[in-house]
Structures are given as C-alpha cells and as structure tokens.
Amino acid sequence: MEPPKFKINKKIPRGPPSPPAPLMHSPTRKTSVKEQKEWKIPPCISNWKNAKGYTIPLDKRLAADGRGLQQNHINEKFAKLAEALYIADRKAREAVEMRAQLEKKMAQKEKEKKEEHLRAMAQKAREERAGIRLPGSAKNDESRERDQLRLERQKDRARDRNLARNADSRKNKVLRDRDISEQIALGLPAITRKTGDTQYDQRLLNTTAGMDTGFGDDEEYNVYDKPWRGNSSLAQHIYRPSANIDKDVYGDDLEKIAKTNRFVPNKEFSGTDRDPKTSGRSGPVQFEKHQQEEDPFGLDQFLTQAKHASKRSQPQQQDRDKRRRKD
C-alpha cells in the first residue's frame, strides 16, 4: 500500500517537427494591363443611396450593376417574325401595284368605250345630215316620240301638282284683299291714283314749327286730344270689306245673312235709336277725351277761403288789442 518512490509523469520536451513540404515558385513576371483590368474589382455602388453625394459616372454605375457580365440570348423567333413581316409587306406592295394596274386598265377600257360611243353618235349624225336612212331608224323615231309624249305628260302632272299646292284656300281668300303694305303700317291711306308728281309725305308740310311739333311738358297727357286722321279716308279703306269676298264660301245666302239682324231685341228700349241710316258707323270707334278739372282736389277754393278768413280775423284782433289797452 506504499506509494511508488519514483516519478512516472515526468514531462519531456517534444522533438523537432517534420520538415515542410517544398514550394515550387515560378519566376516573377510583370502583369499586363488586361490582367490588371480583369483583376480590378469595381466598388460597390448603390442605386438607392448616396449619402456623401458623390457624382458617379454611368460607366461605374453600370459596372457595379454587373450587366456587362451577363450574356443576352436573343430568341430565334424574333428573326422569324422579322422575316415574316418583310415577306407580308412585300406581298402587300405587290397586291396594291397589281390592283392599281387593273384599275388603270379598266379606266382605259371605259374611256375607249365612251370614245367609241361618241364616234358612233357623230357618224350617225353625219349620216342623218347627209340624208342616209338607216334600217333601224323607224324604231328610233317611235321611241323618240314615246319619250317626247312621256316628257310632256310628266310636265303636265308637275304643273297640276303645283297648281293644287298653290290653290287659294279659305285663309288665302280671306287675306287676299287685305292690305298689309308699308303704307298701312305707317298710317298712310291707300293711294289708288298715280300721278307724275313727286311722292312725299304731306304730314311734313302741315306741321307747325317750334316746340309744338312734338315736344311738350312731361306732365301732359295729350295722346288722344284729337281724332285719329279724322279728315282722311284711311278708315274707309281699312274697315270696308271688298265685295264678294265670302261669296265662294256662303254662296247665294250671303245677302240673306248680311241683312239678318241676329242681335236686335224684339222690343226697343226707350231712348234708343236703332235706325241703320242714322246709327250706322263707317269708321272706327272714336273716343272723346275726358274733360279733366283744373283743380281736382279743391286747393284753389281752400286757399281762397283761408285768405277771406284771415282778412276777417284781422279787425277782430285789432278791437281786442284796443280793449286791452283801455283796461
């Protein structure tokens, strides 16, 4: 049970390691510019951030993007599409050119046909002028006569339609003899006789000069101070109907209707005179101007009474003053 008297864990230094493996180096040589560019790594440039605010050239930005390292592959169908479009364009041009040539030929044929027709018509006219009768001229004469008759009947039908359209209706018959010329609009009578004298307005010579020609006080109301053209025959021209204007409508009963008094009472009122000889009116209704009083409110009478009252009160006031002085 006694421990050993010698050391068994004594540390001994290690021996030398194994020799290193030999490295075979090639002789040093200078790098070319191409190799330097290939070994050059572009800086990392962000497309979103530029905290320093540097101005970065586009080539550096594209180099950092790595687009130059990618190989773009174009699909073969693009070439097929371009070739198909080229062929379609060429065929369309050929079709358009062919169509233009065909239209040109058709126009040329039409022109030749018209020239041939004109030439035949000229030859026919020369033969007719020379007196040569063609075998088919009889049929042509008959067709020409039929066309002439057809044209005449067509003109007759058109004339009948125009007459029916422009026929005087009842309204036209009523307004046929109505004078709506400029003379009526200006208040002038209808002039039936024509003279060689110069026509001018007689009203220009019958007016007086001065302020009485048309100017007046604003307070005056003298519109109807005299009859409207009392000495003129304008009323007879306007209100006198022409004879036989309604004869086409009523026929023989027109005189009977005109003589019938429909709105006349059976028994006359006292104080009325319905004799057509005396009560007949040959013109428009004439109104009489109302005679306006000079003093409608009685102001003049009131002022006169006030003056008389003041004159009577003056001697009474003097008597009162004398009595007061005596007292």
C-alpha positions as CSV (number, residue, x, y, z in Angstrom):
1,M,0.0,0.0,0.0
2,E,3.0,2.3,0.0
3,P,3.2,4.8,-3.0
4,P,6.0,4.4,-5.6
5,K,9.2,6.0,-4.8
6,F,9.9,7.1,-8.5
7,K,8.1,9.7,-10.8
8,I,6.2,8.3,-13.7
9,N,4.7,11.6,-15.1
10,K,7.9,13.5,-15.9
11,K,7.5,15.8,-18.9
12,I,10.0,15.5,-21.7
13,P,10.2,18.3,-24.5
14,R,9.0,17.3,-27.9
15,G,11.3,16.6,-30.8
16,P,11.6,18.7,-33.9
17,P,8.7,18.5,-36.4
18,S,8.8,17.1,-39.8
19,P,10.4,19.2,-42.5
20,P,8.0,21.4,-44.5
21,A,6.9,20.5,-48.0
22,P,8.9,22.1,-50.7
23,L,7.1,25.0,-52.6
24,M,7.8,25.3,-56.3
25,H,7.5,29.0,-57.3
26,S,7.6,30.2,-60.9
27,P,9.8,33.2,-61.7
28,T,8.1,36.6,-61.1
29,R,6.8,38.4,-64.2
30,K,5.0,41.7,-64.8
31,T,1.2,41.7,-65.1
32,S,-0.3,43.2,-68.3
33,V,-2.9,45.9,-68.5
34,K,-5.6,43.4,-69.5
35,E,-4.8,41.2,-66.5
36,Q,-4.9,44.2,-64.2
37,K,-8.4,45.2,-65.6
38,E,-9.6,41.6,-65.1
39,W,-8.4,41.6,-61.5
40,K,-9.8,45.0,-60.8
41,I,-13.0,44.8,-58.6
42,P,-15.3,47.7,-59.0
43,P,-16.6,49.4,-55.9
44,C,-20.0,48.7,-54.6
45,I,-22.3,51.5,-55.7
46,S,-25.9,51.5,-54.6
47,N,-28.7,52.5,-56.9
48,W,-30.8,53.9,-54.0
49,K,-28.4,55.5,-51.5
50,N,-25.7,58.2,-52.0
51,A,-25.1,59.6,-48.5
52,K,-21.9,61.5,-49.5
53,G,-23.5,63.0,-52.6
54,Y,-20.7,61.9,-55.0
55,T,-21.1,62.3,-58.7
56,I,-20.8,58.7,-60.0
57,P,-20.2,58.2,-63.8
58,L,-22.6,56.0,-65.6
59,D,-19.9,53.5,-66.6
60,K,-19.0,53.0,-63.0
61,R,-22.7,52.5,-62.1
62,L,-23.2,50.0,-64.9
63,A,-20.0,48.2,-63.9
64,A,-21.2,47.9,-60.4
65,D,-24.6,46.6,-61.6
66,G,-22.9,43.7,-63.3
67,R,-24.8,44.0,-66.6
68,G,-21.7,43.6,-68.6
69,L,-21.0,40.2,-67.2
70,Q,-24.3,38.9,-68.4
71,Q,-24.8,37.3,-71.8
72,N,-28.1,38.2,-73.5
73,H,-29.6,35.5,-75.5
74,I,-32.0,36.5,-78.3
75,N,-34.7,34.1,-79.2
76,E,-34.7,32.8,-82.8
77,K,-38.4,33.6,-83.2
78,F,-37.6,37.3,-83.4
79,A,-35.7,36.7,-86.6
80,K,-38.6,34.6,-87.9
81,L,-41.1,37.4,-87.0
82,A,-39.0,40.0,-88.8
83,E,-38.7,37.8,-91.9
84,A,-42.5,37.2,-91.9
85,L,-43.2,40.9,-91.6
86,Y,-40.8,41.6,-94.5
87,I,-42.5,39.0,-96.7
88,A,-46.0,40.2,-95.8
89,D,-45.0,43.8,-96.6
90,R,-43.6,42.8,-100.0
91,K,-46.7,40.8,-100.9
92,A,-49.0,43.7,-99.9
93,R,-47.0,46.1,-102.1
94,E,-47.3,43.7,-105.0
95,A,-51.1,43.4,-104.4
96,V,-51.5,47.1,-104.3
97,E,-49.5,47.6,-107.5
98,M,-51.5,44.8,-109.3
99,R,-54.8,46.4,-108.2
100,A,-53.6,49.8,-109.4
101,Q,-52.7,48.4,-112.8
102,L,-56.1,46.6,-113.0
103,E,-58.0,49.9,-112.2
104,K,-55.9,51.7,-114.8
105,K,-56.8,49.1,-117.4
106,M,-60.5,49.3,-116.5
107,A,-60.4,53.1,-116.8
108,Q,-58.7,52.8,-120.1
109,K,-61.3,50.4,-121.4
110,E,-64.1,52.7,-120.1
111,K,-62.5,55.7,-121.9
112,E,-62.2,53.7,-125.1
113,K,-65.8,52.6,-124.8
114,K,-67.0,56.2,-124.4
115,E,-64.9,57.4,-127.3
116,E,-66.3,54.6,-129.5
117,H,-69.9,55.6,-128.4
118,L,-69.2,59.3,-129.2
119,R,-67.6,58.3,-132.5
120,A,-70.7,56.2,-133.4
121,M,-73.0,59.1,-132.5
122,A,-71.0,61.5,-134.6
123,Q,-71.1,59.1,-137.5
124,K,-74.9,58.7,-137.1
125,A,-75.3,62.5,-137.0
126,R,-73.3,62.8,-140.2
127,E,-75.3,60.2,-141.9
128,E,-78.6,61.7,-140.9
129,R,-77.4,65.1,-142.0
130,A,-76.4,63.6,-145.4
131,G,-79.9,62.0,-145.8
132,I,-78.9,58.4,-145.4
133,R,-81.7,56.5,-143.7
134,L,-80.6,53.6,-141.5
135,P,-82.6,50.3,-141.4
136,G,-83.4,50.7,-137.7
137,S,-84.3,54.5,-137.9
138,A,-88.1,53.8,-137.8
139,K,-87.8,52.2,-134.4
140,N,-85.7,55.0,-133.1
141,D,-88.3,57.6,-134.3
142,E,-91.1,55.7,-132.5
143,S,-89.1,55.5,-129.3
144,R,-88.2,59.2,-129.6
145,E,-91.9,60.1,-130.0
146,R,-92.8,58.0,-127.0
147,D,-90.1,59.7,-124.9
148,Q,-91.4,63.1,-126.0
149,L,-95.0,62.2,-125.0
150,R,-93.8,60.8,-121.7
151,L,-91.9,64.0,-121.0
152,E,-94.9,66.2,-121.9
153,R,-97.3,64.2,-119.6
154,Q,-94.7,64.4,-116.8
155,K,-94.6,68.2,-117.2
156,D,-98.5,68.3,-117.2
157,R,-98.6,66.3,-114.0
158,A,-96.0,68.5,-112.3
159,R,-98.0,71.6,-113.4
160,D,-101.2,70.2,-111.9
161,R,-99.4,69.4,-108.6
162,N,-98.1,73.0,-108.4
163,L,-101.5,74.4,-109.1
164,A,-103.1,72.2,-106.5
165,R,-100.4,73.2,-104.0
166,N,-100.7,76.9,-104.6
167,A,-104.5,76.9,-104.8
168,D,-106.2,79.6,-102.8
169,S,-107.5,78.2,-99.6
170,R,-110.2,79.8,-97.4
171,K,-107.4,81.6,-95.4
172,N,-105.9,82.9,-98.6
173,K,-109.3,84.1,-99.8
174,V,-109.9,86.0,-96.6
175,L,-106.4,87.6,-96.7
176,R,-106.4,88.1,-100.4
177,D,-107.7,91.6,-100.4
178,R,-106.2,92.6,-97.1
179,D,-103.7,95.4,-97.5
180,I,-100.7,94.8,-95.3
181,S,-98.3,97.1,-97.2
182,E,-96.0,99.6,-95.7
183,Q,-98.5,102.4,-96.1
184,I,-100.9,100.9,-93.6
185,A,-98.0,100.3,-91.2
186,L,-97.1,103.9,-91.4
187,G,-100.7,105.2,-91.1
188,L,-101.0,106.3,-94.7
189,P,-104.1,105.9,-96.8
190,A,-104.1,103.6,-99.8
191,I,-103.1,105.5,-102.9
192,T,-105.3,104.4,-105.9
193,R,-104.4,107.1,-108.4
194,K,-100.9,107.6,-109.9
195,T,-99.7,111.0,-110.8
196,G,-96.5,112.2,-112.3
197,D,-95.7,114.4,-109.3
198,T,-93.0,113.6,-106.8
199,Q,-94.3,111.4,-103.9
200,Y,-93.6,112.8,-100.5
201,D,-95.3,112.8,-97.1
202,Q,-97.8,115.6,-96.7
203,R,-97.5,115.5,-93.0
204,L,-94.1,117.1,-93.2
205,L,-95.7,120.3,-94.6
206,N,-98.7,120.5,-92.3
207,T,-96.9,120.8,-89.0
208,T,-96.0,124.0,-87.2
209,A,-92.5,124.9,-86.2
210,G,-91.2,125.2,-82.7
211,M,-91.7,123.2,-79.6
212,D,-95.3,122.4,-80.5
213,T,-94.2,119.9,-83.2
214,G,-93.6,117.1,-80.9
215,F,-92.2,118.3,-77.6
216,G,-94.2,119.1,-74.6
217,D,-94.4,119.0,-70.8
218,D,-93.8,115.7,-69.2
219,E,-97.0,116.0,-67.1
220,E,-99.3,116.5,-70.1
221,Y,-101.2,113.6,-71.4
222,N,-102.4,114.6,-74.9
223,V,-102.2,111.4,-76.8
224,Y,-105.9,111.3,-77.7
225,D,-106.5,115.1,-77.9
226,K,-108.0,114.8,-81.4
227,P,-109.5,112.1,-83.7
228,W,-107.1,109.9,-85.4
229,R,-106.9,111.1,-89.0
230,G,-110.5,112.4,-89.0
231,N,-110.2,114.1,-92.4
232,S,-108.7,111.1,-94.1
233,S,-110.2,108.2,-95.9
234,L,-108.0,105.6,-94.3
235,A,-110.8,104.2,-92.1
236,Q,-112.9,103.5,-95.2
237,H,-110.0,101.7,-96.8
238,I,-109.4,99.5,-93.7
239,Y,-112.9,98.8,-92.4
240,R,-114.7,98.4,-95.8
241,P,-114.6,94.8,-96.9
242,S,-114.3,94.0,-100.5
243,A,-117.3,92.7,-102.4
244,N,-117.8,89.0,-103.0
245,I,-115.0,88.1,-100.6
246,D,-117.1,85.4,-98.9
247,K,-119.4,84.5,-101.9
248,D,-117.4,81.4,-102.6
249,V,-117.9,80.2,-99.0
250,Y,-121.6,81.1,-98.4
251,G,-122.9,81.2,-102.0
252,D,-126.3,82.8,-102.6
253,D,-127.1,83.0,-98.9
254,L,-124.6,85.8,-98.3
255,E,-127.0,88.7,-98.8
256,K,-129.6,87.0,-96.6
257,I,-127.1,86.5,-93.8
258,A,-125.9,90.1,-94.1
259,K,-129.4,91.5,-93.9
260,T,-130.4,89.4,-90.9
261,N,-130.2,91.2,-87.5
262,R,-129.5,88.4,-85.1
263,F,-128.7,90.5,-82.0
264,V,-131.5,93.0,-82.1
265,P,-134.2,92.9,-79.4
266,N,-137.8,92.4,-80.3
267,K,-138.9,95.4,-78.3
268,E,-136.8,98.5,-78.3
269,F,-135.8,100.3,-75.2
270,S,-136.9,103.9,-74.5
271,G,-134.4,106.5,-75.6
272,T,-132.6,104.3,-78.2
273,D,-132.4,104.8,-81.9
274,R,-131.6,101.8,-84.0
275,D,-132.2,103.3,-87.4
276,P,-129.4,101.8,-89.5
277,K,-129.3,105.0,-91.6
278,T,-128.5,107.2,-88.6
279,S,-126.8,104.7,-86.3
280,G,-124.5,103.2,-88.9
281,R,-120.8,103.6,-88.4
282,S,-118.4,103.9,-91.4
283,G,-115.2,104.0,-89.4
284,P,-113.5,103.0,-86.2
285,V,-114.9,103.9,-82.7
286,Q,-113.9,107.5,-81.8
287,F,-113.4,108.2,-78.1
288,E,-113.9,111.6,-76.6
289,K,-111.3,112.9,-74.2
290,H,-112.4,113.3,-70.6
291,Q,-112.5,116.9,-69.6
292,Q,-110.2,117.0,-66.6
293,E,-110.9,119.6,-63.9
294,E,-108.3,122.2,-63.4
295,D,-108.5,121.9,-59.6
296,P,-109.5,118.2,-58.9
297,F,-108.5,118.5,-55.2
298,G,-110.1,121.9,-54.5
299,L,-106.8,123.6,-53.4
300,D,-107.7,126.9,-55.0
301,Q,-111.0,127.1,-53.2
302,F,-109.4,126.2,-49.9
303,L,-106.7,128.9,-50.3
304,T,-109.4,131.5,-51.2
305,Q,-111.4,130.6,-48.1
306,A,-108.3,130.8,-45.9
307,K,-107.5,134.3,-47.3
308,H,-111.0,135.5,-46.6
309,A,-110.9,134.1,-43.1
310,S,-107.6,135.8,-42.4
311,K,-108.9,139.1,-43.6
312,R,-112.0,138.8,-41.3
313,S,-109.9,137.9,-38.2
314,Q,-107.6,141.0,-38.5
315,P,-110.2,143.7,-37.5
316,Q,-111.4,141.5,-34.6
317,Q,-107.8,141.2,-33.3
318,Q,-107.4,145.0,-33.5
319,D,-110.6,145.5,-31.5
320,R,-109.3,143.1,-28.8
321,D,-106.0,145.0,-28.6
322,K,-107.7,148.3,-28.2
323,R,-109.9,147.0,-25.4
324,R,-106.8,145.6,-23.5
325,R,-105.1,149.0,-23.8
326,K,-108.1,150.8,-22.4
327,D,-108.3,148.5,-19.5
